[in-house]
Amino acid sequence: MFSAYGLVGYVVILRDRMNGRSKGNAFVEMPIQAQGEQAILGLDHTEIDGMKIGVREMEYRAGEFNN
């Protein structure tokens, strides 16, 4: 779906550790910002397999990914 809007760098689908099933969340990186913005506009509130999806830019918070 996202590649229709441009280059996709990577996709990470969050999965349950116990059963490996999708948790319903994913991260999609699009290295060209304008293409990512178009994907957000074009895909937000659309349906996949009968489920409405939300697409938005990830917001980083200071210290969130520190180990």
The first five atom37 places (N, CA, C, CB, O) and aatype in JSON, in Angstrom:
{
  "aatype": [12, 13, 15, 0, 18, 7, 10, 19, 7, 18, 19, 19, 9, 10, 1, 3, 1, 12, 2, 7, 1, 15, 11, 7, 2, 0, 13, 19, 6, 12, 14, 9, 5, 0, 5, 7, 6, 5, 0, 9, 10, 7, 10, 3, 8, 16, 6, 9, 3, 7, 12, 11, 9, 7, 19, 1, 6, 12, 6, 18, 1, 0, 7, 6, 13, 2, 2],
  "atom_mask": [
    [1, 1, 1, 1, 1],
    [1, 1, 1, 1, 1],
    [1, 1, 1, 1, 1],
    [1, 1, 1, 1, 1],
    [1, 1, 1, 1, 1],
    [1, 1, 1, 0, 1],
    [1, 1, 1, 1, 1],
    [1, 1, 1, 1, 1],
    [1, 1, 1, 0, 1],
    [1, 1, 1, 1, 1],
    [1, 1, 1, 1, 1],
    [1, 1, 1, 1, 1],
    [1, 1, 1, 1, 1],
    [1, 1, 1, 1, 1],
    [1, 1, 1, 1, 1],
    [1, 1, 1, 1, 1],
    [1, 1, 1, 1, 1],
    [1, 1, 1, 1, 1],
    [1, 1, 1, 1, 1],
    [1, 1, 1, 0, 1],
    [1, 1, 1, 1, 1],
    [1, 1, 1, 1, 1],
    [1, 1, 1, 1, 1],
    [1, 1, 1, 0, 1],
    [1, 1, 1, 1, 1],
    [1, 1, 1, 1, 1],
    [1, 1, 1, 1, 1],
    [1, 1, 1, 1, 1],
    [1, 1, 1, 1, 1],
    [1, 1, 1, 1, 1],
    [1, 1, 1, 1, 1],
    [1, 1, 1, 1, 1],
    [1, 1, 1, 1, 1],
    [1, 1, 1, 1, 1],
    [1, 1, 1, 1, 1],
    [1, 1, 1, 0, 1],
    [1, 1, 1, 1, 1],
    [1, 1, 1, 1, 1],
    [1, 1, 1, 1, 1],
    [1, 1, 1, 1, 1],
    [1, 1, 1, 1, 1],
    [1, 1, 1, 0, 1],
    [1, 1, 1, 1, 1],
    [1, 1, 1, 1, 1],
    [1, 1, 1, 1, 1],
    [1, 1, 1, 1, 1],
    [1, 1, 1, 1, 1],
    [1, 1, 1, 1, 1],
    [1, 1, 1, 1, 1],
    [1, 1, 1, 0, 1],
    [1, 1, 1, 1, 1],
    [1, 1, 1, 1, 1],
    [1, 1, 1, 1, 1],
    [1, 1, 1, 0, 1],
    [1, 1, 1, 1, 1],
    [1, 1, 1, 1, 1],
    [1, 1, 1, 1, 1],
    [1, 1, 1, 1, 1],
    [1, 1, 1, 1, 1],
    [1, 1, 1, 1, 1],
    [1, 1, 1, 1, 1],
    [1, 1, 1, 1, 1],
    [1, 1, 1, 0, 1],
    [1, 1, 1, 1, 1],
    [1, 1, 1, 1, 1],
    [1, 1, 1, 1, 1],
    [1, 1, 1, 1, 1]
  ],
  "atom_positions": [
    [[0.82, -1.2, 0.0], [0.0, 0.0, 0.0], [0.86, 1.26, 0.0], [-0.93, 0.0, 1.2], [0.6, 2.2, -0.75]],
    [[1.87, 1.28, 0.83], [2.69, 2.49, 0.96], [3.57, 2.7, -0.27], [3.57, 2.4, 2.21], [3.85, 3.85, -0.63]],
    [[4.0, 1.64, -0.92], [4.88, 1.79, -2.08], [4.18, 2.47, -3.24], [5.4, 0.44, -2.52], [4.85, 2.96, -4.16]],
    [[2.85, 2.52, -3.24], [2.13, 3.26, -4.27], [2.42, 4.76, -4.17], [0.62, 3.01, -4.16], [2.18, 5.5, -5.13]],
    [[2.95, 5.21, -3.02], [3.24, 6.62, -2.79], [4.72, 6.94, -2.89], [2.73, 7.03, -1.44], [5.1, 8.11, -2.86]],
    [[5.57, 5.91, -3.01], [6.99, 6.16, -3.13], [7.83, 5.06, -2.52], [0.0, 0.0, 0.0], [7.34, 3.96, -2.22]],
    [[9.09, 5.38, -2.34], [10.07, 4.43, -1.82], [9.8, 4.12, -0.35], [11.48, 4.98, -1.99], [9.62, 5.02, 0.46]],
    [[9.76, 2.83, -0.01], [9.61, 2.39, 1.37], [10.96, 1.87, 1.84], [8.49, 1.28, 1.51], [11.51, 0.94, 1.25]],
    [[11.49, 2.47, 2.9], [12.79, 2.06, 3.43], [12.71, 0.76, 4.2], [0.0, 0.0, 0.0], [13.5, -0.16, 3.97]],
    [[11.74, 0.67, 5.12], [11.53, -0.57, 5.87], [10.16, -0.55, 6.51], [12.63, -0.75, 6.95], [9.51, 0.49, 6.63]],
    [[9.73, -1.73, 6.92], [8.47, -1.91, 7.63], [8.72, -2.81, 8.82], [7.36, -2.5, 6.69], [9.38, -3.84, 8.68]],
    [[8.2, -2.43, 9.98], [8.28, -3.27, 11.18], [6.86, -3.49, 11.66], [9.18, -2.6, 12.3], [6.14, -2.54, 11.96]],
    [[6.45, -4.75, 11.73], [5.12, -5.09, 12.24], [5.3, -5.59, 13.66], [4.41, -6.17, 11.34], [6.04, -6.55, 13.9]],
    [[4.62, -4.96, 14.61], [4.74, -5.37, 16.01], [3.95, -6.66, 16.21], [4.23, -4.25, 16.96], [2.79, -6.77, 15.83]],
    [[4.62, -7.64, 16.84], [4.01, -8.95, 17.03], [4.04, -9.35, 18.51], [4.73, -10.01, 16.18], [4.93, -8.96, 19.26]],
    [[3.06, -10.13, 18.9], [2.99, -10.67, 20.24], [4.11, -11.69, 20.42], [1.6, -11.31, 20.51], [4.28, -12.56, 19.56]],
    [[4.87, -11.6, 21.49], [6.0, -12.51, 21.71], [5.55, -13.95, 21.96], [6.82, -12.03, 22.87], [6.28, -14.9, 21.65]],
    [[4.38, -14.11, 22.51], [3.92, -15.46, 22.86], [3.4, -16.24, 21.65], [2.83, -15.38, 23.91], [3.71, -17.42, 21.49]],
    [[2.61, -15.59, 20.8], [2.0, -16.33, 19.7], [2.42, -15.84, 18.31], [0.52, -16.25, 19.82], [2.02, -16.44, 17.31]],
    [[3.2, -14.78, 18.22], [3.69, -14.29, 16.94], [2.67, -13.54, 16.1], [0.0, 0.0, 0.0], [2.99, -13.1, 15.0]],
    [[1.46, -13.38, 16.61], [0.43, -12.68, 15.85], [0.65, -11.17, 15.91], [-0.97, -13.03, 16.4], [1.2, -10.64, 16.87]],
    [[0.21, -10.5, 14.86], [0.32, -9.04, 14.79], [-0.48, -8.4, 15.92], [-0.16, -8.53, 13.42], [-1.58, -8.84, 16.25]],
    [[0.09, -7.34, 16.5], [-0.62, -6.56, 17.51], [-1.49, -5.48, 16.88], [0.37, -5.94, 18.48], [-2.22, -4.78, 17.59]],
    [[-1.41, -5.34, 15.57], [-2.22, -4.34, 14.87], [-1.51, -3.01, 14.68], [0.0, 0.0, 0.0], [-2.13, -2.04, 14.25]],
    [[-0.23, -2.96, 14.99], [0.55, -1.73, 14.81], [1.78, -2.03, 13.96], [0.97, -1.14, 16.18], [2.33, -3.12, 14.0]],
    [[2.19, -1.03, 13.19], [3.39, -1.18, 12.37], [4.05, 0.18, 12.21], [3.05, -1.79, 10.98], [3.43, 1.22, 12.39]],
    [[5.33, 0.13, 11.87], [6.09, 1.33, 11.56], [6.57, 1.2, 10.13], [7.29, 1.54, 12.56], [7.14, 0.18, 9.75]],
    [[6.34, 2.23, 9.33], [6.77, 2.25, 7.93], [7.67, 3.46, 7.75], [5.54, 2.3, 6.94], [7.26, 4.58, 8.05]],
    [[8.89, 3.24, 7.28], [9.81, 4.34, 7.05], [9.86, 4.63, 5.56], [11.22, 4.03, 7.6], [10.1, 3.74, 4.75]],
    [[9.62, 5.88, 5.21], [9.72, 6.34, 3.83], [10.77, 7.45, 3.83], [8.32, 6.85, 3.26], [10.53, 8.53, 4.36]],
    [[11.93, 7.19, 3.23], [13.05, 8.14, 3.34], [12.84, 9.49, 2.66], [14.25, 7.52, 2.77], [13.53, 10.45, 3.0]],
    [[11.91, 9.58, 1.72], [11.65, 10.87, 1.07], [10.42, 11.48, 1.73], [11.44, 10.69, -0.49], [9.3, 11.0, 1.56]],
    [[10.64, 12.55, 2.48], [9.59, 13.14, 3.32], [8.31, 13.46, 2.56], [10.11, 14.39, 3.96], [7.22, 13.18, 3.06]],
    [[8.42, 14.03, 1.38], [7.22, 14.4, 0.62], [6.38, 13.16, 0.27], [7.61, 15.14, -0.67], [5.15, 13.23, 0.26]],
    [[7.04, 12.05, -0.02], [6.32, 10.82, -0.32], [5.63, 10.28, 0.93], [7.27, 9.75, -0.9], [4.5, 9.79, 0.85]],
    [[6.28, 10.37, 2.06], [5.67, 9.96, 3.32], [4.45, 10.8, 3.66], [0.0, 0.0, 0.0], [3.44, 10.28, 4.12]],
    [[4.55, 12.1, 3.41], [3.41, 12.98, 3.67], [2.23, 12.63, 2.77], [3.81, 14.45, 3.46], [1.08, 12.65, 3.21]],
    [[2.52, 12.3, 1.5], [1.44, 11.9, 0.59], [0.82, 10.58, 1.01], [1.97, 11.8, -0.83], [-0.39, 10.4, 0.87]],
    [[1.63, 9.66, 1.51], [1.1, 8.38, 2.0], [0.18, 8.6, 3.19], [2.25, 7.43, 2.39], [-0.87, 7.96, 3.28]],
    [[0.55, 9.48, 4.08], [-0.3, 9.8, 5.24], [-1.64, 10.35, 4.76], [0.4, 10.82, 6.18], [-2.69, 9.91, 5.21]],
    [[-1.58, 11.32, 3.85], [-2.82, 11.93, 3.34], [-3.68, 10.92, 2.6], [-2.49, 13.1, 2.42], [-4.91, 10.93, 2.71]],
    [[-3.04, 10.04, 1.84], [-3.79, 9.09, 1.03], [-4.3, 7.86, 1.75], [0.0, 0.0, 0.0], [-5.29, 7.27, 1.34]],
    [[-3.63, 7.47, 2.84], [-3.97, 6.21, 3.5], [-4.67, 6.35, 4.85], [-2.74, 5.41, 3.68], [-5.32, 5.41, 5.31]],
    [[-4.55, 7.49, 5.49], [-5.18, 7.67, 6.8], [-6.7, 7.49, 6.67], [-4.85, 9.08, 7.38], [-7.32, 8.05, 5.77]],
    [[-7.27, 6.72, 7.55], [-8.71, 6.43, 7.6], [-9.2, 5.55, 6.44], [-9.49, 7.72, 7.59], [-10.39, 5.54, 6.13]],
    [[-8.28, 4.8, 5.8], [-8.71, 3.83, 4.78], [-8.89, 2.48, 5.45], [-7.67, 3.75, 3.61], [-8.61, 2.33, 6.64]],
    [[-9.34, 1.49, 4.69], [-9.59, 0.15, 5.25], [-8.63, -0.87, 4.68], [-11.02, -0.28, 4.98], [-8.29, -0.85, 3.5]],
    [[-8.21, -1.79, 5.55], [-7.45, -2.98, 5.18], [-8.18, -4.16, 5.79], [-5.93, -2.9, 5.67], [-8.4, -4.2, 7.0]],
    [[-8.56, -5.1, 4.96], [-9.26, -6.29, 5.44], [-10.43, -5.94, 6.36], [-8.3, -7.21, 6.18], [-10.66, -6.59, 7.37]],
    [[-11.17, -4.9, 5.99], [-12.35, -4.51, 6.74], [-12.1, -3.7, 7.99], [0.0, 0.0, 0.0], [-13.04, -3.39, 8.72]],
    [[-10.83, -3.36, 8.26], [-10.49, -2.56, 9.45], [-9.98, -1.2, 9.02], [-9.44, -3.29, 10.32], [-9.11, -1.11, 8.16]],
    [[-10.51, -0.15, 9.62], [-10.06, 1.21, 9.34], [-8.69, 1.42, 9.98], [-11.09, 2.27, 9.86], [-8.47, 1.05, 11.14]],
    [[-7.76, 2.02, 9.22], [-6.42, 2.25, 9.75], [-6.18, 3.74, 9.96], [-5.36, 1.68, 8.79], [-6.81, 4.59, 9.33]],
    [[-5.28, 4.02, 10.86], [-4.82, 5.39, 11.1], [-3.36, 5.46, 10.71], [0.0, 0.0, 0.0], [-2.57, 4.61, 11.12]],
    [[-2.99, 6.45, 9.94], [-1.61, 6.63, 9.49], [-1.19, 8.03, 9.9], [-1.47, 6.42, 7.94], [-1.85, 9.01, 9.58]],
    [[-0.07, 8.1, 10.6], [0.42, 9.4, 11.04], [1.92, 9.36, 11.17], [-0.22, 9.83, 12.37], [2.52, 8.28, 11.21]],
    [[2.53, 10.53, 11.24], [3.97, 10.61, 11.43], [4.3, 10.28, 12.88], [4.51, 12.01, 11.04], [3.6, 10.72, 13.8]],
    [[5.36, 9.52, 13.07], [5.76, 9.15, 14.43], [6.34, 10.36, 15.13], [6.79, 7.99, 14.41], [7.1, 11.14, 14.55]],
    [[5.97, 10.52, 16.38], [6.48, 11.62, 17.19], [7.51, 11.07, 18.17], [5.32, 12.34, 17.95], [7.2, 10.2, 18.99]],
    [[8.73, 11.57, 18.07], [9.8, 11.14, 18.96], [9.79, 11.99, 20.22], [11.17, 11.21, 18.27], [9.6, 13.21, 20.16]],
    [[10.0, 11.35, 21.34], [10.11, 12.07, 22.61], [11.51, 11.86, 23.16], [9.04, 11.59, 23.63], [12.06, 10.77, 23.06]],
    [[12.06, 12.88, 23.74], [13.43, 12.81, 24.27], [13.57, 11.67, 25.25], [13.83, 14.12, 24.94], [12.75, 11.53, 26.16]],
    [[14.59, 10.86, 25.07], [14.86, 9.76, 25.99], [14.01, 8.53, 25.79], [0.0, 0.0, 0.0], [14.18, 7.55, 26.52]],
    [[13.11, 8.52, 24.84], [12.17, 7.41, 24.67], [12.86, 6.11, 24.29], [11.13, 7.75, 23.63], [12.42, 5.03, 24.7]],
    [[13.93, 6.18, 23.51], [14.57, 4.96, 23.01], [15.93, 4.69, 23.65], [14.72, 5.04, 21.53], [16.71, 3.9, 23.12]],
    [[16.22, 5.33, 24.75], [17.49, 5.08, 25.45], [17.42, 3.77, 26.2], [17.83, 6.23, 26.41], [16.41, 3.44, 26.82]],
    [[18.54, 3.02, 26.14], [18.59, 1.74, 26.88], [19.27, 1.91, 28.2], [19.32, 0.67, 26.08], [19.41, 0.95, 28.96]]
  ]
}
